[in-house]
Amino acid sequence: MSLGVWRVVHWGPLTAITIIKWITLATLYCNMMWFPPADSIGGFIYTSVFLGFSGLTMYHFFLAMCDGPGYLPLQWKPEGHTDAILNQLQFCELCQGYKSPRAHHCRKCGRCVMKMDHHCPWINNCVGHFNHGHFTAFLASAVCGSVLSCVTLASSLYYGLNRSWYEFYGSGSEPRVILTVWSLLAALLGLGLAIGVVIAVGLLMCLQVRSILRNQTGIEDWILEKAHYRHRRSEVKFIYPYNLGRWNNFWQVVSWSCKPKSDGITWEIAEGTDQYTLTREQLCQKADKRDRAREYEIIHHYSGAILPLSQGLSVCCRPPCTDEPRIKLDPGDKVSVTRWKKFWLYGDKMVAANEARVRGWFPRRVGVEVAPIHQEYCQLPRKKTGHESKKKK
């Protein structure tokens, strides 16, 4: 059995498949009474369209999960590399190789992912270069099918619950929907799931369409925001290299086959940029991050629990809103902290050179700041203020 098929054996895909099948079966059962396909051409077309969306949902779901986003080979280096090129790329300590432009390491997949957008628990895989189109088509099919399901189930429940009234006072042309206790509960649950899919998955679909039109992944959106902030006082403005216009951006991902145009390593770029514009910016941002780092020494034990009751109610009620890990710490450990919240800190545990990297969140109260960690970082040419110009003259 291939690795792609094994990904089904996980709570995310199993839950998603259960929801899809429940909505589909409940809708078909009610549709046979509310708008039966055997009685009219309209019913046949309506049922066929719904089954088409249901089939496309499963088809794109399995392809997005099993095909995967595309992973860089371990210990990857660009072809014909030189020191000048390698110095513009990030190095992955876990894969022991360089990251191609737009690639990021996923700690859950354990590999560097091409054009990584995010790790999706529902497909138990990353959304990236090769499965971005299938993932977006899966979301669109699920939303369209769920809209039809909401219409069918809501109408069936209405006619089923008011069946006695229509038998005495109706015209006789109303749909005859008969619901037992179990079918009523199944329809109610199906309607609730369908409404949830329309709202939650519809929102995610809008975010994915926005990402495609901008040719900008969720990770790159955060990088670009930091780049604009970093260059706010600079004479040189940062240009995002992959935005080729909405139409060209759209066709880079969306097609009938859902296959992307690029090979995942070399990209079409905007004028005034090159293949390594974004990677250079990332290196500078990481250098700035190291410059901001502060060393903390741990004075209290922390078990790594998501809700550490021993640290107080305030810490438990204000956890970081992220799926990033927590790290277990003991008194005497030292951590290089790079992100701060009111009750939590994020950083790298200082370990020996031959030990694996350990980083994550921990409660602020278990450590005390020791000293800043000074590092060199990328300097940008600042805009000269009026006061500075006069002083120079």
Secondary structure as UniProt FT lines:
FT   HELIX           3..6
FT   TURN            7..8
FT   HELIX           11..34
FT   TURN            37..39
FT   HELIX           41..67
FT   TURN            74..75
FT   TURN            79..80
FT   HELIX           83..86
FT   TURN            87..88
FT   STRAND          91..92
FT   TURN            93..96
FT   STRAND          97..98
FT   TURN            101..102
FT   STRAND          104..106
FT   TURN            107..110
FT   STRAND          111..113
FT   TURN            114..115
FT   STRAND          118..120
FT   TURN            121..124
FT   STRAND          125..127
FT   TURN            129..131
FT   HELIX           132..161
FT   HELIX           163..169
FT   HELIX           181..196
FT   HELIX           197..201
FT   HELIX           202..214
FT   HELIX           218..230
FT   TURN            231..233
FT   TURN            241..242
FT   HELIX           246..253
FT   TURN            271..272
FT   TURN            275..276
FT   HELIX           277..292
FT   STRAND          294..298
FT   HELIX           309..311
FT   HELIX           313..317
FT   TURN            331..332
FT   STRAND          334..340
FT   STRAND          344..349
FT   TURN            353..354
FT   STRAND          359..363
FT   HELIX           364..366
FT   STRAND          367..372
FT   HELIX           386..392
//
